[in-house]
Amino acid sequence: MQRRQLGRDGASISAVGLGCMSFGGFYGPADEATSLATLGAALDYGVDHWDTADVYGMGLSETIIGKFFAQNPGGRERVTLATKFAIRRMPDGSRGFDNSASYMATALEASLKRLGTDHVDLYYVHRIDTGIPIEDTIGALARHVESGKIRAIGISEMAPDTLRRAASVHPIAAIQSEYSLWTRGAEGGLLQACEEVGATLVAFSPVARAYLAGVLQDVETFAKGDFRADNPRFLGLNWRRNRERLGPYLDYAQALGVAPATLAIAWIIAKSPRIVPIPGTRTAAHLKQCADGAALALTEAQLDDLERLLPIGFAAGDRYPPSHWMGIEKY
């Protein structure tokens, strides 16, 4: 597995990581045994950067990872482990965002307990709390770095200016943003800011929530609770348009003799050595296709072909429904 550096001078991590959101049921019911098997396969494939959050399944994803470590002595030492805080359920059942130092400390202790570890390698502010300056939040996180409970700091779904402000307080190892052939907003300033401050862009949904894997047919059959069921890109006319645009891409992958997911990951790997994709999957077979992307070196001509087949801005529909934009900085 190809290696990349986390941040300016951080850990060496696999060029392809594993996003563990699906373990919490965001794409339909997840089976614990299958999730544990996928974690084991990840280490077999050399995928040693694992990403989760306390909100994924309300702690379920973290609990499964902690169970894997308990069942596999030495496994924790082989993994660069990331988790997140800031999204919390309010008394009325709605989502709220809390970047306060007190909530941060409580959330971190709860995550460490579920994960069965005394530290996390990368701790993210999952969403911005507009009532608290990002400088104050990063200052509080820096104190946890000093205590040894976290090794590096990350932020998620925030704008380039926020990244710069955060980095003025403490080095920021990573910023998470959705990035793939059909979501390229990061090219509008975020990648440049990463270069400036030395942060890694951790690209979630690099296979476009399975769209670029070519496995989605009738999106109306999404399982109950599937995150994509009300996503604008998978609805109505948007979906029909997006499905039409996908055909030539799938044909191109077939002509190259690679899985479409492999090609999608290889495209990201080729964009910049500062990007690390973290495909989310519930199965070892799908993870293998993604991990294979690190070994697929695309030529300039092939990269040009992909730009022609799926040019920037081609996707029909917004990447989130209106209700999901709270706490996310658009840029």
C-alpha positions in Angstrom: 0.0 0.0 0.0 1.3 3.4 -1.0 2.0 5.7 2.0 1.2 9.3 2.7 2.0 11.7 5.5 -0.7 13.1 7.9 -0.3 16.8 8.1 3.1 18.5 7.7 5.1 16.2 10.0 2.6 13.7 11.3 2.2 9.9 11.1 2.8 7.9 8.0 -0.6 6.5 6.9 -2.0 4.4 4.1 -2.9 6.4 1.0 -6.4 4.9 1.2 -8.1 4.9 4.5 -11.4 3.4 5.8 -14.4 5.5 6.7 -16.5 3.7 9.3 -19.7 5.7 9.1 -21.6 2.8 7.5 -20.9 0.6 10.5 -23.5 2.9 12.3 -26.3 2.1 9.8 -26.1 5.3 7.7 -26.5 3.3 4.5 -29.0 0.8 5.8 -28.6 -1.9 8.5 -25.0 -3.0 9.3 -24.1 -6.4 10.6 -21.5 -6.4 13.4 -19.8 -9.6 12.2 -19.4 -8.2 8.7 -18.0 -4.9 10.1 -15.5 -6.7 12.2 -14.4 -8.8 9.2 -14.0 -5.6 7.2 -11.7 -4.2 9.8 -9.6 -7.3 9.8 -9.4 -7.2 6.0 -8.4 -3.5 6.1 -5.2 -4.5 8.0 -4.6 -7.3 5.5 -4.8 -4.8 2.7 -2.5 -2.3 4.4 -5.4 0.2 5.1 -4.3 1.5 8.5 -6.0 4.9 8.7 -9.5 4.4 10.2 -12.0 7.2 10.6 -15.1 7.2 12.7 -17.1 9.6 14.9 -19.1 9.5 18.1 -22.3 10.3 16.1 -22.1 7.3 13.8 -24.8 5.1 15.1 -24.7 7.1 18.3 -21.5 5.4 19.4 -22.0 2.1 17.6 -19.2 2.5 15.0 -16.7 3.4 17.8 -17.9 0.4 19.9 -17.4 -2.0 17.0 -13.8 -0.7 16.5 -13.2 -1.0 20.2 -14.4 -4.6 20.1 -12.1 -5.3 17.2 -9.1 -4.1 19.1 -10.2 -6.1 22.1 -10.4 -9.3 20.0 -7.1 -8.6 18.1 -4.2 -7.8 20.5 -1.7 -5.5 18.8 -4.3 -4.2 16.4 -4.6 -0.8 18.0 -0.9 -0.2 17.5 -1.2 -0.8 13.8 -3.9 1.8 13.2 -3.9 5.6 12.9 -7.3 6.2 14.5 -9.4 9.2 14.0 -12.7 10.1 15.6 -14.8 13.3 15.9 -17.0 15.3 18.3 -19.4 18.3 18.1 -22.7 16.9 16.8 -25.1 16.1 19.7 -28.7 15.2 20.0 -30.9 17.8 21.6 -33.7 17.1 24.0 -36.3 17.5 21.2 -34.5 14.9 19.1 -32.9 17.5 16.7 -29.2 17.8 16.0 -27.2 20.5 17.6 -23.5 21.5 17.5 -21.4 22.1 20.6 -17.7 23.1 20.3 -17.4 24.0 24.0 -14.4 22.9 26.0 -16.6 21.2 28.5 -18.5 19.2 26.0 -15.3 18.4 24.1 -13.8 16.8 27.2 -16.9 14.8 28.0 -17.2 13.6 24.4 -13.5 12.6 24.2 -13.7 10.5 27.3 -16.8 8.7 26.0 -15.1 8.0 22.7 -11.9 6.7 24.4 -14.0 4.3 26.5 -16.0 3.0 23.5 -12.8 2.6 21.4 -10.9 0.9 24.2 -7.9 3.1 24.0 -6.1 5.8 26.0 -5.7 8.1 23.0 -6.8 8.9 19.5 -4.3 9.8 16.8 -6.5 12.4 15.2 -9.5 14.2 16.8 -11.8 16.3 14.6 -14.2 19.1 15.2 -17.0 17.5 13.2 -19.1 20.6 12.7 -18.7 24.3 13.4 -20.5 25.9 16.4 -21.1 29.4 15.2 -21.4 30.6 18.8 -17.7 29.8 19.6 -14.7 31.2 17.7 -12.8 28.4 16.0 -9.6 29.8 17.7 -11.1 29.0 21.1 -12.1 25.5 20.1 -8.6 24.7 18.7 -7.0 26.1 21.9 -9.1 23.7 24.0 -8.1 20.8 21.7 -4.5 21.8 22.0 -4.7 21.2 25.8 -5.8 17.6 25.0 -2.7 17.2 22.8 -0.6 18.3 25.7 -2.3 15.7 27.9 -1.6 13.0 25.4 -5.2 12.0 24.9 -5.1 13.1 21.3 -2.1 13.2 19.0 -3.3 15.6 16.3 -6.2 18.0 15.5 -8.5 18.0 12.6 -11.6 20.0 11.4 -14.4 18.9 9.2 -16.6 20.6 6.5 -15.2 24.0 7.1 -14.1 26.8 4.8 -10.5 27.7 3.8 -10.5 30.8 5.9 -11.5 28.8 9.0 -8.7 26.3 8.3 -6.2 29.2 8.2 -7.6 30.6 11.5 -7.5 27.2 13.1 -3.9 26.7 12.0 -2.9 30.0 13.5 -3.5 28.6 16.9 -2.2 25.0 16.5 -1.1 22.9 13.6 -4.0 21.3 11.9 -3.2 17.8 10.6 -6.3 17.3 8.5 -9.5 18.7 7.2 -12.3 16.5 6.0 -14.3 17.4 3.0 -16.4 15.5 0.5 -14.3 15.1 -2.6 -14.7 12.9 -5.7 -15.2 13.1 -9.4 -18.8 14.4 -8.7 -18.0 16.7 -5.8 -15.1 19.0 -6.4 -15.7 22.0 -4.3 -12.4 21.5 -2.5 -10.7 22.7 -5.7 -12.2 26.2 -5.1 -9.7 27.1 -2.4 -9.5 24.4 0.2 -6.8 22.3 -1.5 -4.8 25.5 -1.8 -5.3 26.3 1.9 -4.1 22.8 2.8 -0.9 23.4 0.9 -0.5 26.7 2.7 -0.9 25.4 6.2 0.4 21.8 5.7 -2.9 20.0 6.3 -4.0 16.8 4.7 -7.3 16.8 2.8 -9.1 13.7 4.0 -11.7 13.0 1.3 -14.9 11.3 2.4 -17.3 9.8 0.0 -14.6 9.4 -2.6 -16.8 6.9 -4.5 -19.7 9.3 -4.4 -21.8 7.3 -1.9 -21.5 4.2 -4.2 -22.5 6.2 -7.4 -19.1 5.8 -8.9 -19.0 2.1 -8.0 -21.7 1.5 -10.6 -23.8 -0.7 -8.3 -26.9 1.5 -7.9 -29.8 0.8 -10.1 -33.2 1.6 -8.5 -32.5 4.2 -5.9 -36.1 4.0 -4.7 -35.3 0.7 -3.0 -32.8 2.3 -0.5 -33.2 0.6 2.9 -35.0 2.4 5.7 -32.7 4.9 7.3 -30.4 5.0 4.3 -28.7 8.5 4.2 -29.2 8.7 0.4 -32.9 8.3 0.5 -33.5 12.1 0.5 -30.2 13.2 -1.0 -31.0 15.5 -4.0 -28.5 13.7 -6.3 -30.4 10.5 -6.0 -33.9 11.8 -6.6 -36.1 12.2 -9.6 -34.8 14.0 -12.6 -31.4 14.6 -10.9 -30.9 10.9 -10.5 -31.9 10.1 -14.1 -29.5 12.7 -15.4 -26.7 11.4 -13.1 -27.3 7.8 -14.2 -27.1 8.8 -17.8 -23.8 10.5 -17.3 -22.3 7.5 -15.5 -22.6 5.0 -18.4 -19.5 6.2 -20.3 -17.4 6.2 -17.1 -18.4 2.6 -16.4 -17.5 1.6 -20.0 -14.1 3.4 -19.6 -13.3 1.5 -16.4 -14.3 -1.8 -18.1 -11.9 -1.0 -21.0 -9.1 -0.4 -18.5 -9.9 -3.7 -16.8 -10.5 -2.2 -13.4 -13.5 -1.9 -11.1 -15.2 1.5 -11.3 -14.5 2.1 -7.6 -10.8 1.4 -8.1 -10.7 4.0 -10.9 -12.5 6.6 -8.7 -9.9 6.2 -6.0 -7.0 6.2 -8.4 -8.2 9.6 -9.8 -8.1 11.1 -6.3 -4.7 9.6 -5.5 -3.4 11.2 -8.7 -4.8 14.7 -7.9 -2.4 15.5 -5.1 -0.1 13.8 -2.6 -1.8 15.8 0.1 -5.1 14.0 -0.3 -6.1 10.8 1.5 -9.5 9.2 0.5 -11.4 7.3 3.1 -14.1 5.2 1.3 -16.8 4.0 3.6 -17.9 0.4 3.1 -19.5 -2.4 5.1 -17.7 -5.2 3.2 -14.2 -6.5 2.7 -14.8 -7.0 -1.1 -15.8 -3.4 -1.7 -12.9 -2.2 0.4 -10.5 -4.3 -1.7 -11.7 -2.5 -4.8 -11.0 0.9 -3.2 -7.6 -0.2 -1.8 -6.6 -1.3 -5.2 -6.9 2.3 -6.4 -3.6 3.2 -4.6 -1.8 0.8 -7.0 -3.4 2.1 -10.2 -1.2 4.8 -11.7 -3.2 6.8 -14.2 -1.5 8.5 -17.2 -2.0 12.1 -18.0 -4.0 11.0 -21.0 -6.3 8.9 -18.8 -6.8 11.7 -16.4 -7.8 14.0 -19.3 -10.2 11.3 -20.5 -11.9 11.3 -17.0 -12.1 15.1 -17.0 -13.9 14.8 -20.4 -16.3 12.0 -19.3 -17.1 13.6 -15.9 -16.2 17.2 -16.0 -16.1 19.4 -13.0 -19.7 20.4 -12.0 -21.4 17.6 -14.0 -23.5 16.3 -11.1 -27.1 17.2 -11.0 -28.4 18.2 -7.6 -26.9 19.5 -4.4 -24.8 17.2 -2.3 -27.1 17.5 0.7 -30.8 18.2 1.3 -31.5 21.6 3.0 -31.8 20.1 6.5 -28.3 18.8 6.4 -26.4 22.0 5.7 -26.6 23.3 9.3 -23.1 23.3 10.8 -21.4 23.1 7.3 -19.5 26.0 5.9 -20.1 26.4 2.1 -17.3 27.6 0.0 
